[in-house]
Amino acid sequence: MDYACFGDVLAFDTTFRTNAYKKPLVVLVGVNHHHQTVVFGSALLIDESVSTYEWVLETFLIAMMNRKPISVVTDGGKAMRKAIKKVLPHVCHRLCSWHLQRNAFTNVHIKDFTSIFARCMFMRGSAKEFEKVWHQMVENLGLNENRWVTEIYGKRKRWVEAYLRGKFFAGMRSTQRAILRIRQNEVKADFELNNSSPVLSTKLSILENHVVTVYTKESFLKFREEMKNAELFFMVGLVSDVSMRAYTLSKFRHPNLKWEVQFSPNIVTLKCSCMMYESIGIPCCHMVVVMNVEHLEEIPHSCILKRWTKLAKMYTRSAPKNQTDNDMDRFVQYGSLSSMCNKLSYYAFDTSSSFLEAKNEIENLTVRMEELYNSNLKGKKVAGDGATSPNHVRDPNIVKTKGNPGKVNLESLKIVINVRWTPEFLQWNVHVQITGFQQYGQTMTTPWEDGDPNKYPNEKDMQSFYYSLKE
């Protein structure tokens, strides 16, 4: 359901936190109509090869009925880029701004470079203006020979805002998005949406009131900012014919800056040269100026993107012709039940009485569903002990991670020491075992000092044993 409504933009959040299997984890996320992070899927990878990433993308698309995103955001890994180019050749690929700024700080040790780099990345000017500013920066900071600066400039069409203008990313620039308590946040936002209304604060009350009825709260707040910014713009030119009127706008205290908004009265459409609507899906302040001039009391339907509205999740799944996918049906049913249970939990946890009532009903319903589940299993072939079914997934092999393995968990450390006493010598047998690492063992035999078993072993004989264990 979520991917069907909000799968137009896909971000690959690749984390390398240590887990039980020492494997990289990939989380595929997007943004919903509340401008919140929504998780579409995740994968624990065996490695970071091109073939592995291709498998992730192909499997994900199969699960999502082969619906492909419009745009993707990644951290810029070469293997991931090659996989996207093969599996999703027509999507627009953007590099994560957070990773770029972190790499800028790591690779260029010049004061204020990171902030200057960020301004170049997000500047709203044209590609020509970016080129001018970039080359001035490189020249002034003496970065002509810097390898990283040269390489990242070669990839500028995947991270510079001036080159990405008009490409739809739903406002997503980074893969670093919080994914904690996602469902609870969405349920809370839905509750507030249905039980409260934002306070109107602009002079365009009729238009603002219309927007409240259409957009979610967060989308409304973003559009209201555009309504407020519209006060800084005014019309300086108009070219008109039968089918279209082209307005030229300028900004207060910026007379050299110009924007053009085209309005078609017959089909009631708006198009602005800033291309904010094409990039984010929210009408820009320049469009608001023209709406005011044309006395429009509502946003034209052509300028309302459904994914930002209250009706964004009003979606009916239609299966492809001649295809019956029971696994997909089960997947959708599971997701629907999970969503309803989350909503139930949100309303039931507030008081003790509602919690106990919900708890008892869930327990009773669980018992009935368990009986129904077990009855459905009758007649099916059950794999014997030790047998492996086709869908059985085993734990992956634990591999050594890159770099410092970190601190050893004492609970995983096992040391066994056996000591053998004889009249002639003392024998030590030490066996060290740490979960996930190679085992180590050593046997050491040392004679008694002067042949007397009542004396300690020779210190010189014990030193080599001590140092070998220490290593």
Contacts in CASP RR format, 6 or more apart in sequence:
PFRMAT RR
TARGET T0000
AUTHOR 0000-0000-0000
METHOD contacts of the structure
MODEL  1
MDYACFGDVLAFDTTFRTNAYKKPLVVLVGVNHHHQTVVFGSALLIDESV
STYEWVLETFLIAMMNRKPISVVTDGGKAMRKAIKKVLPHVCHRLCSWHL
QRNAFTNVHIKDFTSIFARCMFMRGSAKEFEKVWHQMVENLGLNENRWVT
EIYGKRKRWVEAYLRGKFFAGMRSTQRAILRIRQNEVKADFELNNSSPVL
STKLSILENHVVTVYTKESFLKFREEMKNAELFFMVGLVSDVSMRAYTLS
KFRHPNLKWEVQFSPNIVTLKCSCMMYESIGIPCCHMVVVMNVEHLEEIP
HSCILKRWTKLAKMYTRSAPKNQTDNDMDRFVQYGSLSSMCNKLSYYAFD
TSSSFLEAKNEIENLTVRMEELYNSNLKGKKVAGDGATSPNHVRDPNIVK
TKGNPGKVNLESLKIVINVRWTPEFLQWNVHVQITGFQQYGQTMTTPWED
GDPNKYPNEKDMQSFYYSLKE
1 313 0 8 1.000
1 315 0 8 1.000
1 317 0 8 1.000
1 332 0 8 1.000
1 335 0 8 1.000
1 336 0 8 1.000
1 339 0 8 1.000
2 32 0 8 1.000
2 38 0 8 1.000
2 40 0 8 1.000
3 40 0 8 1.000
3 64 0 8 1.000
3 67 0 8 1.000
4 64 0 8 1.000
4 67 0 8 1.000
4 315 0 8 1.000
4 317 0 8 1.000
5 32 0 8 1.000
5 33 0 8 1.000
5 307 0 8 1.000
5 312 0 8 1.000
5 313 0 8 1.000
5 315 0 8 1.000
6 30 0 8 1.000
6 31 0 8 1.000
6 32 0 8 1.000
6 33 0 8 1.000
6 38 0 8 1.000
6 170 0 8 1.000
6 307 0 8 1.000
6 312 0 8 1.000
7 30 0 8 1.000
7 40 0 8 1.000
7 64 0 8 1.000
7 67 0 8 1.000
7 69 0 8 1.000
8 69 0 8 1.000
8 70 0 8 1.000
8 71 0 8 1.000
8 168 0 8 1.000
8 170 0 8 1.000
8 307 0 8 1.000
9 30 0 8 1.000
9 31 0 8 1.000
9 69 0 8 1.000
9 70 0 8 1.000
9 71 0 8 1.000
9 72 0 8 1.000
9 73 0 8 1.000
9 168 0 8 1.000
9 169 0 8 1.000
9 170 0 8 1.000
9 171 0 8 1.000
9 172 0 8 1.000
10 28 0 8 1.000
10 29 0 8 1.000
10 30 0 8 1.000
10 40 0 8 1.000
10 69 0 8 1.000
10 71 0 8 1.000
10 72 0 8 1.000
10 73 0 8 1.000
11 28 0 8 1.000
11 29 0 8 1.000
11 30 0 8 1.000
11 72 0 8 1.000
11 73 0 8 1.000
11 74 0 8 1.000
11 96 0 8 1.000
11 172 0 8 1.000
11 174 0 8 1.000
11 175 0 8 1.000
11 177 0 8 1.000
12 26 0 8 1.000
12 27 0 8 1.000
12 28 0 8 1.000
12 72 0 8 1.000
12 73 0 8 1.000
12 74 0 8 1.000
12 75 0 8 1.000
12 80 0 8 1.000
12 175 0 8 1.000
13 26 0 8 1.000
13 27 0 8 1.000
13 28 0 8 1.000
13 29 0 8 1.000
13 175 0 8 1.000
13 176 0 8 1.000
13 177 0 8 1.000
13 179 0 8 1.000
14 24 0 8 1.000
14 25 0 8 1.000
14 26 0 8 1.000
14 27 0 8 1.000
14 74 0 8 1.000
14 75 0 8 1.000
14 80 0 8 1.000
14 175 0 8 1.000
15 24 0 8 1.000
15 25 0 8 1.000
15 26 0 8 1.000
15 27 0 8 1.000
16 24 0 8 1.000
16 25 0 8 1.000
17 25 0 8 1.000
18 401 0 8 1.000
18 406 0 8 1.000
19 25 0 8 1.000
19 44 0 8 1.000
20 398 0 8 1.000
21 44 0 8 1.000
21 395 0 8 1.000
21 396 0 8 1.000
21 398 0 8 1.000
21 399 0 8 1.000
22 398 0 8 1.000
22 399 0 8 1.000
22 400 0 8 1.000
22 401 0 8 1.000
23 44 0 8 1.000
23 45 0 8 1.000
23 46 0 8 1.000
23 396 0 8 1.000
23 399 0 8 1.000
24 44 0 8 1.000
24 45 0 8 1.000
24 47 0 8 1.000
24 48 0 8 1.000
25 42 0 8 1.000
25 43 0 8 1.000
25 44 0 8 1.000
25 45 0 8 1.000
26 42 0 8 1.000
26 43 0 8 1.000
26 45 0 8 1.000
26 56 0 8 1.000
27 39 0 8 1.000
27 41 0 8 1.000
27 42 0 8 1.000
27 179 0 8 1.000
28 39 0 8 1.000
28 40 0 8 1.000
28 41 0 8 1.000
28 42 0 8 1.000
28 43 0 8 1.000
28 60 0 8 1.000
29 37 0 8 1.000
29 38 0 8 1.000
29 39 0 8 1.000
29 40 0 8 1.000
29 175 0 8 1.000
29 177 0 8 1.000
29 179 0 8 1.000
30 37 0 8 1.000
30 38 0 8 1.000
30 39 0 8 1.000
30 40 0 8 1.000
30 170 0 8 1.000
30 172 0 8 1.000
30 177 0 8 1.000
31 37 0 8 1.000
31 38 0 8 1.000
31 170 0 8 1.000
31 171 0 8 1.000
31 172 0 8 1.000
31 177 0 8 1.000
32 38 0 8 1.000
32 186 0 8 1.000
32 312 0 8 1.000
33 216 0 8 1.000
33 219 0 8 1.000
33 307 0 8 1.000
33 308 0 8 1.000
33 309 0 8 1.000
33 310 0 8 1.000
33 312 0 8 1.000
33 313 0 8 1.000
34 185 0 8 1.000
34 186 0 8 1.000
34 189 0 8 1.000
34 190 0 8 1.000
34 193 0 8 1.000
34 216 0 8 1.000
34 217 0 8 1.000
34 218 0 8 1.000
35 216 0 8 1.000
35 218 0 8 1.000
35 219 0 8 1.000
35 222 0 8 1.000
36 182 0 8 1.000
36 185 0 8 1.000
36 186 0 8 1.000
36 189 0 8 1.000
36 218 0 8 1.000
37 177 0 8 1.000
37 178 0 8 1.000
37 179 0 8 1.000
37 182 0 8 1.000
38 182 0 8 1.000
38 186 0 8 1.000
39 179 0 8 1.000
39 182 0 8 1.000
40 60 0 8 1.000
40 64 0 8 1.000
41 60 0 8 1.000
43 56 0 8 1.000
43 59 0 8 1.000
43 60 0 8 1.000
44 396 0 8 1.000
45 52 0 8 1.000
45 53 0 8 1.000
45 56 0 8 1.000
46 52 0 8 1.000
46 396 0 8 1.000
48 79 0 8 1.000
49 79 0 8 1.000
50 79 0 8 1.000
50 82 0 8 1.000
50 83 0 8 1.000
52 79 0 8 1.000
53 79 0 8 1.000
53 80 0 8 1.000
53 82 0 8 1.000
53 83 0 8 1.000
53 84 0 8 1.000
54 83 0 8 1.000
54 86 0 8 1.000
54 87 0 8 1.000
56 83 0 8 1.000
57 83 0 8 1.000
57 84 0 8 1.000
57 87 0 8 1.000
57 88 0 8 1.000
58 87 0 8 1.000
61 67 0 8 1.000
61 68 0 8 1.000
61 87 0 8 1.000
63 328 0 8 1.000
63 331 0 8 1.000
65 317 0 8 1.000
65 319 0 8 1.000
65 320 0 8 1.000
65 325 0 8 1.000
65 328 0 8 1.000
68 88 0 8 1.000
68 90 0 8 1.000
68 91 0 8 1.000
69 88 0 8 1.000
69 91 0 8 1.000
70 91 0 8 1.000
70 92 0 8 1.000
70 168 0 8 1.000
71 91 0 8 1.000
71 92 0 8 1.000
71 93 0 8 1.000
71 94 0 8 1.000
71 167 0 8 1.000
71 168 0 8 1.000
71 169 0 8 1.000
72 84 0 8 1.000
72 88 0 8 1.000
72 91 0 8 1.000
72 92 0 8 1.000
72 93 0 8 1.000
72 94 0 8 1.000
73 94 0 8 1.000
73 95 0 8 1.000
73 96 0 8 1.000
73 169 0 8 1.000
73 172 0 8 1.000
73 173 0 8 1.000
73 174 0 8 1.000
73 175 0 8 1.000
74 80 0 8 1.000
74 81 0 8 1.000
74 84 0 8 1.000
74 93 0 8 1.000
74 94 0 8 1.000
74 95 0 8 1.000
74 96 0 8 1.000
74 175 0 8 1.000
75 95 0 8 1.000
75 96 0 8 1.000
75 99 0 8 1.000
75 175 0 8 1.000
76 95 0 8 1.000
76 96 0 8 1.000
76 99 0 8 1.000
81 93 0 8 1.000
84 91 0 8 1.000
84 93 0 8 1.000
92 164 0 8 1.000
92 167 0 8 1.000
92 168 0 8 1.000
92 169 0 8 1.000
93 158 0 8 1.000
94 158 0 8 1.000
94 159 0 8 1.000
94 164 0 8 1.000
94 167 0 8 1.000
94 169 0 8 1.000
94 172 0 8 1.000
94 173 0 8 1.000
95 155 0 8 1.000
95 158 0 8 1.000
95 159 0 8 1.000
96 173 0 8 1.000
96 174 0 8 1.000
96 175 0 8 1.000
96 176 0 8 1.000
97 118 0 8 1.000
97 121 0 8 1.000
97 122 0 8 1.000
97 159 0 8 1.000
97 173 0 8 1.000
97 174 0 8 1.000
98 173 0 8 1.000
98 174 0 8 1.000
98 175 0 8 1.000
98 176 0 8 1.000
99 174 0 8 1.000
99 175 0 8 1.000
99 176 0 8 1.000
100 117 0 8 1.000
100 121 0 8 1.000
100 152 0 8 1.000
100 159 0 8 1.000
101 114 0 8 1.000
101 117 0 8 1.000
101 118 0 8 1.000
101 121 0 8 1.000
103 148 0 8 1.000
103 152 0 8 1.000
104 113 0 8 1.000
104 114 0 8 1.000
104 117 0 8 1.000
104 118 0 8 1.000
104 148 0 8 1.000
104 152 0 8 1.000
105 113 0 8 1.000
105 114 0 8 1.000
107 146 0 8 1.000
107 148 0 8 1.000
107 149 0 8 1.000
108 114 0 8 1.000
108 117 0 8 1.000
108 143 0 8 1.000
108 146 0 8 1.000
108 148 0 8 1.000
108 149 0 8 1.000
110 141 0 8 1.000
110 143 0 8 1.000
113 141 0 8 1.000
116 137 0 8 1.000
116 141 0 8 1.000
120 130 0 8 1.000
120 133 0 8 1.000
120 134 0 8 1.000
120 137 0 8 1.000
120 160 0 8 1.000
121 159 0 8 1.000
121 160 0 8 1.000
121 161 0 8 1.000
122 161 0 8 1.000
123 129 0 8 1.000
123 130 0 8 1.000
123 133 0 8 1.000
123 161 0 8 1.000
123 162 0 8 1.000
124 161 0 8 1.000
124 162 0 8 1.000
124 274 0 8 1.000
125 162 0 8 1.000
126 162 0 8 1.000
127 160 0 8 1.000
127 162 0 8 1.000
127 163 0 8 1.000
129 162 0 8 1.000
130 156 0 8 1.000
130 160 0 8 1.000
130 162 0 8 1.000
130 163 0 8 1.000
134 153 0 8 1.000
134 156 0 8 1.000
137 143 0 8 1.000
138 144 0 8 1.000
138 149 0 8 1.000
143 149 0 8 1.000
152 159 0 8 1.000
156 163 0 8 1.000
157 163 0 8 1.000
157 164 0 8 1.000
158 164 0 8 1.000
164 279 0 8 1.000
165 274 0 8 1.000
165 275 0 8 1.000
165 278 0 8 1.000
165 279 0 8 1.000
166 275 0 8 1.000
166 278 0 8 1.000
166 279 0 8 1.000
167 278 0 8 1.000
167 279 0 8 1.000
168 278 0 8 1.000
168 279 0 8 1.000
168 280 0 8 1.000
168 281 0 8 1.000
169 279 0 8 1.000
169 280 0 8 1.000
170 280 0 8 1.000
170 281 0 8 1.000
170 307 0 8 1.000
171 279 0 8 1.000
171 280 0 8 1.000
183 338 0 8 1.000
183 339 0 8 1.000
183 342 0 8 1.000
184 342 0 8 1.000
184 345 0 8 1.000
184 346 0 8 1.000
187 342 0 8 1.000
187 343 0 8 1.000
187 346 0 8 1.000
188 346 0 8 1.000
189 216 0 8 1.000
189 217 0 8 1.000
189 218 0 8 1.000
190 343 0 8 1.000
191 346 0 8 1.000
192 217 0 8 1.000
193 216 0 8 1.000
193 217 0 8 1.000
193 310 0 8 1.000
197 212 0 8 1.000
198 212 0 8 1.000
198 217 0 8 1.000
198 220 0 8 1.000
198 221 0 8 1.000
198 224 0 8 1.000
200 208 0 8 1.000
200 209 0 8 1.000
200 212 0 8 1.000
201 208 0 8 1.000
201 224 0 8 1.000
202 208 0 8 1.000
202 224 0 8 1.000
202 227 0 8 1.000
202 228 0 8 1.000
204 227 0 8 1.000
204 288 0 8 1.000
204 292 0 8 1.000
206 297 0 8 1.000
207 227 0 8 1.000
207 288 0 8 1.000
207 291 0 8 1.000
207 296 0 8 1.000
207 297 0 8 1.000
207 298 0 8 1.000
207 299 0 8 1.000
208 224 0 8 1.000
208 227 0 8 1.000
210 297 0 8 1.000
210 298 0 8 1.000
210 299 0 8 1.000
211 220 0 8 1.000
211 223 0 8 1.000
211 224 0 8 1.000
211 299 0 8 1.000
212 220 0 8 1.000
214 299 0 8 1.000
214 304 0 8 1.000
214 309 0 8 1.000
214 310 0 8 1.000
215 223 0 8 1.000
215 308 0 8 1.000
215 309 0 8 1.000
215 310 0 8 1.000
216 308 0 8 1.000
216 309 0 8 1.000
216 310 0 8 1.000
216 312 0 8 1.000
219 282 0 8 1.000
219 308 0 8 1.000
219 309 0 8 1.000
222 282 0 8 1.000
223 282 0 8 1.000
223 283 0 8 1.000
226 282 0 8 1.000
226 283 0 8 1.000
226 284 0 8 1.000
226 285 0 8 1.000
226 287 0 8 1.000
226 288 0 8 1.000
227 285 0 8 1.000
227 288 0 8 1.000
229 285 0 8 1.000
230 285 0 8 1.000
230 286 0 8 1.000
230 288 0 8 1.000
230 289 0 8 1.000
230 292 0 8 1.000
232 251 0 8 1.000
232 252 0 8 1.000
232 285 0 8 1.000
233 249 0 8 1.000
233 250 0 8 1.000
233 251 0 8 1.000
233 252 0 8 1.000
233 259 0 8 1.000
233 285 0 8 1.000
233 286 0 8 1.000
233 289 0 8 1.000
234 249 0 8 1.000
234 250 0 8 1.000
234 252 0 8 1.000
234 289 0 8 1.000
235 247 0 8 1.000
235 248 0 8 1.000
235 249 0 8 1.000
235 289 0 8 1.000
235 293 0 8 1.000
236 248 0 8 1.000
236 249 0 8 1.000
236 250 0 8 1.000
236 258 0 8 1.000
237 247 0 8 1.000
237 248 0 8 1.000
238 245 0 8 1.000
238 246 0 8 1.000
238 247 0 8 1.000
238 248 0 8 1.000
239 245 0 8 1.000
239 246 0 8 1.000
239 248 0 8 1.000
240 246 0 8 1.000
243 264 0 8 1.000
243 265 0 8 1.000
243 266 0 8 1.000
244 262 0 8 1.000
244 263 0 8 1.000
244 264 0 8 1.000
245 262 0 8 1.000
245 263 0 8 1.000
245 264 0 8 1.000
245 265 0 8 1.000
246 260 0 8 1.000
246 261 0 8 1.000
246 262 0 8 1.000
246 263 0 8 1.000
247 260 0 8 1.000
247 261 0 8 1.000
247 262 0 8 1.000
247 263 0 8 1.000
247 289 0 8 1.000
247 290 0 8 1.000
247 293 0 8 1.000
248 258 0 8 1.000
248 259 0 8 1.000
248 260 0 8 1.000
249 258 0 8 1.000
249 259 0 8 1.000
249 260 0 8 1.000
249 261 0 8 1.000
249 286 0 8 1.000
249 289 0 8 1.000
250 257 0 8 1.000
250 258 0 8 1.000
250 259 0 8 1.000
251 257 0 8 1.000
259 272 0 8 1.000
259 273 0 8 1.000
259 274 0 8 1.000
259 286 0 8 1.000
260 272 0 8 1.000
260 273 0 8 1.000
261 270 0 8 1.000
261 271 0 8 1.000
261 272 0 8 1.000
261 273 0 8 1.000
261 286 0 8 1.000
261 287 0 8 1.000
261 289 0 8 1.000
261 290 0 8 1.000
262 270 0 8 1.000
262 271 0 8 1.000
262 272 0 8 1.000
263 269 0 8 1.000
263 270 0 8 1.000
263 290 0 8 1.000
263 294 0 8 1.000
265 294 0 8 1.000
267 302 0 8 1.000
268 296 0 8 1.000
268 300 0 8 1.000
268 301 0 8 1.000
268 302 0 8 1.000
269 300 0 8 1.000
269 302 0 8 1.000
269 303 0 8 1.000
270 277 0 8 1.000
270 283 0 8 1.000
270 287 0 8 1.000
270 290 0 8 1.000
270 291 0 8 1.000
270 300 0 8 1.000
270 302 0 8 1.000
270 303 0 8 1.000
271 277 0 8 1.000
272 284 0 8 1.000
272 286 0 8 1.000
272 287 0 8 1.000
273 286 0 8 1.000
274 284 0 8 1.000
274 286 0 8 1.000
276 282 0 8 1.000
276 283 0 8 1.000
276 284 0 8 1.000
277 283 0 8 1.000
277 284 0 8 1.000
277 287 0 8 1.000
277 303 0 8 1.000
277 305 0 8 1.000
281 305 0 8 1.000
281 308 0 8 1.000
282 305 0 8 1.000
282 308 0 8 1.000
283 291 0 8 1.000
283 299 0 8 1.000
283 303 0 8 1.000
287 303 0 8 1.000
291 299 0 8 1.000
306 312 0 8 1.000
317 332 0 8 1.000
319 325 0 8 1.000
319 328 0 8 1.000
344 358 0 8 1.000
345 358 0 8 1.000
347 354 0 8 1.000
348 354 0 8 1.000
348 355 0 8 1.000
348 357 0 8 1.000
348 358 0 8 1.000
349 355 0 8 1.000
383 389 0 8 1.000
388 394 0 8 1.000
398 436 0 8 1.000
408 434 0 8 1.000
409 435 0 8 1.000
412 434 0 8 1.000
412 435 0 8 1.000
412 436 0 8 1.000
413 432 0 8 1.000
413 433 0 8 1.000
413 434 0 8 1.000
414 432 0 8 1.000
414 433 0 8 1.000
414 434 0 8 1.000
415 430 0 8 1.000
415 431 0 8 1.000
415 432 0 8 1.000
415 433 0 8 1.000
416 430 0 8 1.000
416 431 0 8 1.000
416 433 0 8 1.000
417 428 0 8 1.000
417 429 0 8 1.000
417 430 0 8 1.000
417 431 0 8 1.000
418 428 0 8 1.000
418 429 0 8 1.000
419 426 0 8 1.000
419 427 0 8 1.000
419 428 0 8 1.000
419 429 0 8 1.000
420 426 0 8 1.000
420 427 0 8 1.000
420 429 0 8 1.000
421 453 0 8 1.000
423 453 0 8 1.000
424 447 0 8 1.000
424 448 0 8 1.000
424 451 0 8 1.000
425 445 0 8 1.000
425 446 0 8 1.000
425 447 0 8 1.000
425 448 0 8 1.000
426 445 0 8 1.000
426 446 0 8 1.000
426 447 0 8 1.000
426 448 0 8 1.000
426 457 0 8 1.000
427 443 0 8 1.000
427 444 0 8 1.000
427 445 0 8 1.000
428 443 0 8 1.000
428 444 0 8 1.000
428 445 0 8 1.000
428 446 0 8 1.000
428 465 0 8 1.000
429 441 0 8 1.000
429 442 0 8 1.000
429 443 0 8 1.000
429 444 0 8 1.000
430 441 0 8 1.000
430 442 0 8 1.000
430 443 0 8 1.000
430 444 0 8 1.000
430 469 0 8 1.000
431 439 0 8 1.000
431 440 0 8 1.000
431 441 0 8 1.000
432 439 0 8 1.000
432 440 0 8 1.000
432 441 0 8 1.000
432 469 0 8 1.000
433 439 0 8 1.000
433 440 0 8 1.000
442 465 0 8 1.000
442 468 0 8 1.000
442 469 0 8 1.000
444 462 0 8 1.000
444 465 0 8 1.000
446 457 0 8 1.000
446 458 0 8 1.000
446 461 0 8 1.000
446 462 0 8 1.000
446 465 0 8 1.000
447 457 0 8 1.000
447 458 0 8 1.000
447 461 0 8 1.000
448 455 0 8 1.000
448 457 0 8 1.000
449 455 0 8 1.000
449 456 0 8 1.000
449 457 0 8 1.000
449 458 0 8 1.000
END
